[in-house]
């Protein structure tokens, strides 16, 4: 069963918080060379793609109405 748009949005918010925490601990390092940053960034990107696919599948207007 596919996840709802609201659940994916919540997961994306949490993933972005984790990414921000990892970025704050970089101390001048290049993000792409840090495995923790790459993992957190890829998780954000994956959730963004899922949300886009879910929105496209449902239509542009119905995903917004689902939350209300």
The 8 nearest C-alpha neighbors of each residue, nearest first, counted from 0:
[[1, 2, 3, 53, 4, 6, 7, 49],
 [2, 0, 3, 53, 4, 7, 49, 6],
 [1, 3, 6, 0, 4, 7, 5, 53],
 [4, 2, 6, 5, 7, 1, 53, 65],
 [3, 5, 7, 6, 8, 50, 62, 2],
 [6, 4, 8, 3, 7, 9, 66, 65],
 [7, 5, 9, 3, 8, 4, 10, 2],
 [6, 8, 10, 4, 9, 5, 11, 50],
 [9, 7, 11, 5, 6, 10, 4, 12],
 [8, 10, 12, 6, 11, 7, 5, 13],
 [11, 9, 7, 13, 12, 8, 14, 6],
 [10, 12, 14, 8, 9, 13, 46, 43],
 [13, 11, 9, 15, 10, 14, 8, 16],
 [14, 12, 16, 10, 11, 15, 17, 9],
 [13, 15, 11, 17, 16, 12, 43, 10],
 [16, 14, 18, 12, 17, 13, 19, 11],
 [17, 15, 13, 19, 14, 18, 20, 12],
 [16, 18, 20, 14, 15, 19, 21, 13],
 [19, 17, 15, 21, 39, 20, 16, 22],
 [18, 20, 22, 16, 17, 21, 15, 23],
 [21, 19, 17, 23, 18, 22, 16, 24],
 [20, 22, 18, 24, 23, 19, 36, 17],
 [23, 21, 19, 25, 24, 20, 18, 36],
 [22, 24, 20, 21, 25, 19, 26, 18],
 [25, 23, 21, 22, 26, 20, 27, 19],
 [24, 26, 28, 22, 27, 23, 21, 30],
 [27, 25, 24, 28, 23, 22, 29, 30],
 [26, 28, 25, 29, 30, 24, 23, 22],
 [29, 27, 25, 26, 30, 33, 32, 31],
 [28, 30, 31, 32, 27, 33, 25, 26],
 [31, 29, 33, 32, 36, 28, 25, 37],
 [32, 30, 33, 29, 37, 36, 34, 28],
 [31, 33, 30, 29, 34, 28, 37, 36],
 [32, 34, 30, 36, 31, 35, 37, 29],
 [35, 33, 37, 36, 38, 32, 31, 30],
 [36, 34, 38, 37, 33, 39, 21, 40],
 [35, 37, 39, 33, 34, 38, 40, 21],
 [38, 36, 34, 40, 35, 39, 41, 31],
 [37, 39, 35, 41, 36, 40, 34, 42],
 [38, 40, 36, 42, 18, 41, 37, 35],
 [41, 39, 37, 43, 42, 38, 36, 44],
 [40, 42, 44, 38, 43, 39, 37, 45],
 [41, 43, 45, 39, 40, 44, 38, 46],
 [44, 42, 40, 46, 41, 45, 14, 11],
 [43, 45, 41, 47, 42, 46, 48, 40],
 [46, 44, 42, 48, 47, 43, 41, 49],
 [45, 47, 49, 43, 48, 44, 11, 50],
 [48, 46, 44, 50, 45, 49, 43, 51],
 [47, 49, 51, 45, 46, 50, 52, 44],
 [50, 48, 46, 52, 47, 51, 53, 45],
 [49, 51, 53, 47, 48, 52, 54, 46],
 [52, 50, 48, 54, 53, 49, 55, 47],
 [53, 51, 55, 49, 54, 50, 56, 48],
 [52, 54, 50, 56, 51, 55, 49, 57],
 [55, 53, 51, 57, 52, 56, 58, 59],
 [56, 54, 52, 58, 53, 57, 51, 59],
 [55, 57, 53, 54, 58, 52, 59, 51],
 [58, 56, 54, 55, 61, 53, 62, 59],
 [59, 57, 55, 56, 60, 54, 61, 62],
 [58, 60, 54, 61, 55, 62, 57, 63],
 [61, 59, 62, 58, 63, 64, 57, 54],
 [60, 62, 64, 63, 58, 59, 57, 65],
 [63, 61, 65, 64, 60, 54, 57, 59],
 [64, 62, 61, 65, 60, 66, 67, 59],
 [65, 63, 61, 62, 66, 67, 60, 59],
 [64, 66, 62, 63, 67, 61, 4, 5],
 [67, 65, 64, 63, 5, 62, 4, 3],
 [66, 64, 65, 63, 62, 5, 61, 4]]
